[in-house]
Amino acid sequence: YGNFIDNLRVYVRGGTGGMGYPRLGGEGGRGGDVWFIAQERTTLKSIRARYPQKRFVAGTGANSSVKALKGEKGKDCEVHVPLGISVLCDDGKQIGELNAAGDRFLAARGGLGGSLVTNFLPCKGQRRIVRLDLKLIADVGLVGFPNAGKSSLLSKISHAKPEIANYAFTTIQPELGKIMYADYKQISVADLPGLIEGAHANKGMGHKFLKHVERTKQLLLVVDISGFQLSVKTPFRTAFETILLLTKELELYKEELLTKPALLAINKMDLPCAKDNLDELMKQLQNPQDFLHLLQEEMIPANTLEFKDIIPISTYTGEGIEELKARIRKCIDDEAEQENEEYRKKKLLLLQTSE
């Protein structure tokens, strides 16, 4: 999966408490805690490089003594992790999330110090193995089958320089780019590894790809107007079939993904016959129900994606790129406005009920 690390298994242990002092009823200090703290400009790769053992142990509490009947608490262990981390138990159950800078999660609690209750003997800290699972946080996620031109599009609309070649799986790790606008607004775009049929069942890069889609605000589907065929052994798919298959993969992985706002970019409009193919595709998209009988049943999604806009583009000639950037901006702004409106309504309701 390239150099990019999107999950890390680590061992965490809270500190042991300090000894109590039976003669004077002294209480040992509590063991330190292990905290995960979200911080910008941190990666799971840098954590692995800094802590190759992947063990995080907090300090032991101080023993009770004649000078200090209540021992001091052990030193906390603070681990800085990237934004967009889900913390999972070893059995896969999610126990926490860190999405914004400064978010904290208590990974392992320190043990109690020795006191009358514990017969003046200290308790051990909590210990467990947890998994840090990263899901990219971006405004827009590029979704499409291999070789649809996602990397070329990302290099055209942003300053990112992804690897581009004429074979199917060029992108083997997520790439992040930023679209810069004249008024200095920035929108982050994630180019994610190419989906293939059966990705929901973890074929190809299946779940590694799809989990990153969850953390994007909007989807931008990139489709090759001339259709797609992964290899000689797989069937050829038209642009219309490709859109339905992409929708199906997203739906089978997690239905909520289809509720995200979506745009459709139809790429490679510089190819011969592209105009005819586009006319055909637009007809099919206007009334998809009339054409579903041509497809096998397992290819048909239960719900179709509602596209806010359909933009024909060519990453080769640059046609439609500026228009696409403007549409992405409008879509993001509309969404933000809607969120603000909902927030204002909630505040109003709270005020009215409190009065």
Wavefront OBJ file of the C-alpha trace (Angstrom):
o trace
v 0.000 0.000 0.000
v 2.957 2.269 -0.742
v 4.554 4.347 1.982
v 1.247 5.451 3.396
v 0.191 3.970 6.750
v -3.481 4.155 7.649
v -3.615 1.837 10.662
v -1.318 1.046 13.551
v -1.635 -1.518 16.364
v -0.207 -0.306 19.668
v 0.090 -1.501 23.268
v -1.009 0.924 26.014
v -0.633 0.534 29.765
v -1.592 2.851 32.601
v 0.932 3.312 35.407
v 0.849 1.192 38.574
v -0.202 3.022 41.760
v 2.246 3.794 44.597
v 2.532 1.823 47.864
v 0.438 2.946 50.846
v 1.894 3.525 54.352
v 0.045 1.183 56.768
v 1.457 2.680 59.989
v 0.211 6.213 59.310
v -2.680 5.381 56.947
v -0.796 6.960 54.043
v -2.102 6.660 50.480
v 0.080 5.903 47.464
v -0.202 8.089 44.337
v -2.343 6.995 41.394
v -0.592 5.661 38.304
v -0.378 7.928 35.248
v -2.845 7.666 32.330
v -2.162 7.152 28.612
v -3.827 9.809 26.432
v -4.151 10.096 22.653
v -4.244 13.748 21.574
v -5.143 14.845 18.026
v -2.581 17.178 16.485
v -2.145 18.602 12.997
v 0.897 17.680 10.895
v 1.260 14.275 12.558
v 1.139 10.963 10.698
v 0.925 7.348 11.783
v 4.183 6.833 9.906
v 5.990 9.358 12.138
v 4.568 7.669 15.273
v 5.890 4.308 14.076
v 9.290 5.834 13.328
v 9.511 7.508 16.758
v 8.214 4.547 18.752
v 9.280 1.398 16.857
v 8.222 -0.778 19.839
v 4.680 0.707 19.605
v 4.376 0.548 23.404
v 3.055 3.429 25.504
v 3.389 3.078 29.262
v 2.509 5.802 31.813
v 4.532 6.563 34.963
v 4.170 4.800 38.335
v 2.537 6.662 41.243
v 4.832 7.756 44.118
v 4.881 5.696 47.328
v 3.433 7.169 50.505
v 6.099 8.171 53.026
v 6.465 10.032 56.325
v 7.279 13.227 54.376
v 4.372 12.878 51.969
v 1.519 10.730 53.235
v -0.333 11.159 49.932
v 1.988 10.083 47.135
v 2.114 12.071 43.886
v 0.299 10.880 40.765
v 2.442 9.127 38.136
v 3.418 10.967 34.938
v 0.826 10.780 32.147
v 1.931 9.473 28.753
v 0.634 11.698 25.932
v 0.726 10.436 22.360
v 0.085 12.878 19.509
v -1.953 11.306 16.713
v -3.235 12.680 13.367
v -6.729 14.121 12.907
v -9.373 11.670 11.691
v -8.375 8.738 13.898
v -10.782 6.062 15.081
v -9.601 4.124 18.132
v -10.613 0.457 17.987
v -10.284 -2.435 20.439
v -8.446 -5.496 19.211
v -11.818 -7.108 18.427
v -12.658 -4.257 16.002
v -15.141 -2.408 18.278
v -14.785 1.381 18.071
v -14.127 3.017 21.452
v -13.259 6.573 20.456
v -12.710 9.167 17.718
v -10.363 12.124 17.357
v -11.478 14.524 14.627
v -10.387 18.048 15.624
v -7.020 19.362 16.809
v -6.833 19.118 20.601
v -9.356 16.258 20.929
v -8.266 13.862 23.711
v -8.994 10.195 24.319
v -8.138 8.246 27.480
v -6.580 5.036 26.156
v -5.488 3.434 29.470
v -6.281 4.528 33.022
v -3.650 4.410 35.780
v -4.042 2.065 38.780
v -5.116 3.265 42.233
v -2.475 3.843 44.902
v -2.316 1.635 47.994
v -4.760 2.735 50.720
v -6.842 1.287 53.551
v -9.383 0.013 50.982
v -6.749 -1.969 49.059
v -4.906 -3.108 52.190
v -2.230 -0.496 51.309
v -1.226 -2.471 48.205
v -1.207 -0.629 44.851
v -3.336 -1.613 41.838
v -1.971 -2.157 38.362
v -2.959 0.183 35.529
v -5.311 -0.748 32.687
v -3.539 -2.500 29.815
v -4.773 -3.316 26.318
v -3.918 -3.440 22.648
v -5.698 -0.833 20.532
v -5.756 -0.050 16.821
v -5.447 3.461 15.461
v -7.395 3.624 12.218
v -6.974 6.688 10.022
v -9.669 7.961 7.690
v -8.625 10.941 5.589
v -10.528 14.136 6.187
v -11.035 16.057 2.935
v -13.733 18.284 1.459
v -14.000 16.305 -1.773
v -13.197 12.647 -2.490
v -12.494 11.560 -6.070
v -14.229 8.256 -6.757
v -13.767 6.222 -9.925
v -12.495 3.012 -11.447
v -8.757 2.710 -12.254
v -7.513 4.777 -15.216
v -10.551 7.112 -15.227
v -8.163 10.090 -14.966
v -8.505 10.941 -11.251
v -4.778 11.579 -10.753
v -4.594 13.722 -13.905
v -7.598 15.696 -12.671
v -6.042 16.225 -9.243
v -2.804 17.497 -10.807
v -4.822 19.902 -13.022
v -7.010 21.416 -10.283
v -4.477 21.506 -7.428
v -0.756 21.698 -6.673
v -0.506 17.970 -5.957
v 1.826 15.930 -8.163
v 0.491 12.356 -8.154
v 2.070 9.631 -10.273
v 0.276 9.329 -13.621
v 0.632 6.459 -16.070
v -1.342 4.485 -18.615
v -1.893 1.339 -16.551
v -4.784 0.560 -14.225
v -3.458 0.890 -10.664
v -1.236 3.980 -10.712
v -2.578 5.328 -7.423
v -1.791 2.892 -4.631
v -2.046 5.383 -1.795
v -4.370 8.329 -1.095
v -3.130 11.661 -2.448
v -4.256 14.979 -1.011
v -4.321 18.201 -2.999
v -5.743 21.671 -2.410
v -7.688 23.760 -4.910
v -6.688 27.425 -4.476
v -9.187 30.099 -5.462
v -8.573 33.760 -6.331
v -10.062 34.899 -2.984
v -7.598 32.577 -1.133
v -10.223 29.994 -0.218
v -8.811 26.474 -0.208
v -10.702 23.225 -0.761
v -8.968 19.915 -0.051
v -9.391 17.074 -2.535
v -8.432 13.447 -1.919
v -7.587 11.176 -4.833
v -8.235 7.679 -3.517
v -6.959 4.356 -4.919
v -9.090 3.024 -7.792
v -12.132 0.978 -6.894
v -12.836 -2.269 -8.689
v -15.966 -4.404 -8.896
v -16.275 -6.335 -5.648
v -14.489 -3.678 -3.561
v -17.260 -3.862 -0.930
v -16.196 -7.503 -0.378
v -12.615 -6.227 0.078
v -11.401 -7.178 -3.405
v -8.445 -5.159 -4.684
v -8.019 -2.375 -2.149
v -11.673 -2.640 -1.141
v -12.084 -1.465 2.417
v -8.794 0.434 2.485
v -10.236 2.640 -0.227
v -13.841 2.824 0.918
v -13.117 3.790 4.530
v -11.435 6.995 3.300
v -14.558 7.944 1.332
v -16.475 8.055 4.646
v -14.505 11.075 5.840
v -15.024 13.297 2.796
v -17.821 15.890 2.753
v -18.632 15.387 -0.911
v -18.060 12.866 -3.682
v -16.782 13.660 -7.146
v -17.271 10.683 -9.437
v -14.816 10.603 -12.337
v -15.931 8.461 -15.278
v -14.223 7.702 -18.601
v -16.697 8.595 -21.387
v -15.443 5.714 -23.556
v -16.154 3.115 -20.832
v -13.869 0.902 -18.771
v -12.323 -2.559 -18.827
v -9.922 -3.612 -16.064
v -8.325 -6.480 -17.967
v -8.878 -8.870 -20.880
v -10.624 -11.309 -18.516
v -13.167 -8.793 -17.200
v -16.224 -7.504 -19.101
v -16.222 -4.086 -20.786
v -18.440 -1.516 -19.050
v -19.978 1.561 -20.682
v -19.899 4.938 -18.894
v -23.508 4.428 -17.709
v -22.703 0.951 -16.336
v -19.606 2.344 -14.659
v -21.671 4.976 -12.789
v -24.144 2.310 -11.610
v -21.348 -0.043 -10.539
v -19.605 2.697 -8.552
v -22.916 3.526 -6.858
v -23.468 -0.166 -6.113
v -20.013 -0.540 -4.493
v -20.579 2.505 -2.277
v -24.062 1.288 -1.337
v -22.950 -2.248 -0.444
v -20.139 -0.898 1.751
v -22.223 1.713 3.585
v -25.583 3.075 2.474
v -24.994 6.467 4.147
v -22.314 7.232 1.537
v -25.091 7.768 -1.021
v -26.546 10.611 1.061
v -23.407 12.726 0.504
v -23.656 15.525 -2.099
v -22.162 14.260 -5.360
v -20.854 15.746 -8.618
v -20.119 13.818 -11.794
v -17.107 14.633 -13.998
v -17.166 12.916 -17.395
v -13.532 12.726 -18.481
v -11.654 12.180 -21.782
v -13.950 14.408 -23.859
v -11.021 14.937 -26.284
v -11.432 11.369 -27.633
v -13.183 10.750 -30.973
v -16.894 9.776 -30.605
v -16.929 11.400 -27.124
v -19.743 13.818 -28.091
v -22.019 10.974 -29.314
v -21.246 8.915 -26.207
v -22.052 11.942 -24.026
v -25.466 12.465 -25.705
v -26.234 8.779 -25.168
v -25.104 8.930 -21.506
v -27.179 12.049 -20.747
v -30.301 10.307 -22.089
v -29.576 7.294 -19.866
v -28.952 9.449 -16.794
v -32.189 11.414 -17.275
v -34.277 8.230 -17.229
v -32.101 5.509 -15.697
v -35.125 3.249 -15.041
v -35.706 2.789 -18.817
v -32.230 1.290 -19.279
v -31.889 -0.898 -16.197
v -33.348 -3.936 -18.011
v -30.158 -4.056 -20.137
v -28.027 -4.812 -17.053
v -27.552 -7.871 -14.876
v -29.502 -7.682 -11.639
v -26.431 -7.720 -9.356
v -25.164 -4.510 -11.022
v -28.268 -2.457 -10.195
v -28.084 -0.374 -6.999
v -31.202 -0.054 -4.805
v -30.820 3.748 -4.762
v -29.256 5.905 -7.432
v -26.923 8.800 -6.645
v -28.410 12.252 -7.172
v -25.792 14.393 -8.938
v -25.875 18.107 -8.204
v -24.051 18.751 -11.489
v -22.689 16.826 -14.474
v -19.605 18.399 -16.036
v -17.887 17.101 -19.198
v -14.108 17.645 -18.929
v -10.826 16.708 -20.550
v -7.726 16.599 -18.360
v -5.694 16.367 -21.593
v -6.889 19.626 -23.195
v -8.062 21.366 -20.002
v -11.661 21.660 -21.256
v -14.202 22.161 -18.445
v -11.586 22.257 -15.648
v -12.298 25.853 -14.576
v -16.038 25.203 -14.665
v -15.538 22.091 -12.510
v -13.546 24.092 -9.940
v -16.350 26.687 -9.790
v -19.026 23.973 -9.357
v -17.042 22.269 -6.565
v -16.771 25.639 -4.792
v -20.497 26.357 -5.177
v -21.417 22.902 -3.905
v -19.187 23.258 -0.808
v -20.505 26.789 -0.088
v -24.152 25.671 -0.429
v -23.519 22.809 1.989
v -21.864 25.131 4.536
v -24.781 27.573 4.241
v -27.256 24.747 4.858
v -25.325 23.607 7.953
v -25.284 27.180 9.302
v -29.025 27.453 8.707
v -29.681 24.217 10.606
v -27.420 25.396 13.439
v -29.299 28.728 13.658
v -32.661 26.908 13.766
v -31.433 24.652 16.592
v -30.200 27.675 18.570
v -33.548 29.432 18.076
v -35.441 26.347 19.246
v -33.244 26.124 22.341
v -33.839 29.769 23.145
v -37.602 29.433 22.681
v -37.844 26.323 24.860
v -35.661 27.838 27.603
v -37.907 30.939 27.713
l 1 2 3 4 5 6 7 8 9 10 11 12 13 14 15 16 17 18 19 20 21 22 23 24 25 26 27 28 29 30 31 32 33 34 35 36 37 38 39 40 41 42 43 44 45 46 47 48 49 50 51 52 53 54 55 56 57 58 59 60 61 62 63 64 65 66 67 68 69 70 71 72 73 74 75 76 77 78 79 80 81 82 83 84 85 86 87 88 89 90 91 92 93 94 95 96 97 98 99 100 101 102 103 104 105 106 107 108 109 110 111 112 113 114 115 116 117 118 119 120 121 122 123 124 125 126 127 128 129 130 131 132 133 134 135 136 137 138 139 140 141 142 143 144 145 146 147 148 149 150 151 152 153 154 155 156 157 158 159 160 161 162 163 164 165 166 167 168 169 170 171 172 173 174 175 176 177 178 179 180 181 182 183 184 185 186 187 188 189 190 191 192 193 194 195 196 197 198 199 200 201 202 203 204 205 206 207 208 209 210 211 212 213 214 215 216 217 218 219 220 221 222 223 224 225 226 227 228 229 230 231 232 233 234 235 236 237 238 239 240 241 242 243 244 245 246 247 248 249 250 251 252 253 254 255 256 257 258 259 260 261 262 263 264 265 266 267 268 269 270 271 272 273 274 275 276 277 278 279 280 281 282 283 284 285 286 287 288 289 290 291 292 293 294 295 296 297 298 299 300 301 302 303 304 305 306 307 308 309 310 311 312 313 314 315 316 317 318 319 320 321 322 323 324 325 326 327 328 329 330 331 332 333 334 335 336 337 338 339 340 341 342 343 344 345 346 347 348 349 350 351 352 353 354 355
